[in-house]
Amino acid sequence: MRYVEKPTPAAKTSTEGFKVTCDHCGETKTKKRPAKYCSDTCRNRAWKEKQGQKADVPTNI
């Protein structure tokens, strides 16, 4: 299990939020708060892969 550390001020961009690199697809996005995945879609796909299920849609977002 991965624990999310409390963000430091350096991790936050100037005005937009936190830069997040998705653990599933590797895409970097800016979010309002720290996150493990870039979207609900990636979170669901990662869960399905972990459970051994085939994802419903292609992994391209």
C-alpha positions as CSV (number, residue, x, y, z in Angstrom):
1,M,0.0,0.0,0.0
2,R,1.3,3.4,-0.9
3,Y,1.0,6.2,1.6
4,V,0.6,9.7,0.3
5,E,2.9,12.1,2.2
6,K,1.7,15.5,3.2
7,P,2.6,17.8,0.4
8,T,5.4,20.3,0.9
9,P,5.0,23.9,-0.4
10,A,7.6,23.1,-3.1
11,A,5.3,20.4,-4.6
12,K,2.6,22.9,-5.3
13,T,2.7,25.0,-8.5
14,S,2.4,28.7,-8.2
15,T,-1.3,29.2,-8.7
16,E,-2.8,26.0,-10.2
17,G,-2.4,23.2,-7.8
18,F,-0.3,20.0,-7.4
19,K,1.5,18.2,-10.3
20,V,0.4,14.6,-10.2
21,T,2.0,11.7,-12.2
22,C,-0.6,9.0,-12.6
23,D,0.5,5.5,-11.2
24,H,-1.5,3.8,-14.0
25,C,-0.8,5.7,-17.2
26,G,2.1,7.9,-16.3
27,E,0.5,11.1,-17.5
28,T,1.3,14.2,-15.6
29,K,-1.6,16.6,-14.7
30,T,-2.3,19.4,-12.4
31,K,-4.8,18.7,-9.7
32,K,-6.3,20.7,-6.9
33,R,-5.0,18.2,-4.3
34,P,-2.4,15.4,-4.3
35,A,-3.7,12.2,-6.0
36,K,-2.4,8.8,-7.0
37,Y,-4.3,8.7,-10.3
38,C,-5.0,11.3,-12.9
39,S,-8.7,10.5,-13.2
40,D,-11.5,8.2,-12.0
41,T,-11.0,6.2,-15.3
42,C,-7.4,5.4,-14.5
43,R,-8.3,4.6,-10.9
44,N,-10.9,2.1,-12.1
45,R,-8.6,0.6,-14.7
46,A,-5.9,0.1,-12.2
47,W,-8.3,-1.6,-9.8
48,K,-9.5,-3.9,-12.5
49,E,-6.0,-4.9,-13.5
50,K,-5.2,-5.5,-9.9
51,Q,-8.2,-7.8,-9.6
52,G,-7.2,-9.7,-12.8
53,Q,-10.1,-8.4,-14.8
54,K,-9.9,-7.1,-18.3
55,A,-10.4,-3.3,-18.7
56,D,-13.6,-2.3,-20.6
57,V,-11.9,0.3,-22.7
58,P,-8.4,0.8,-24.2
59,T,-5.8,2.3,-21.9
60,N,-5.4,5.4,-24.1
61,I,-7.2,8.4,-22.6
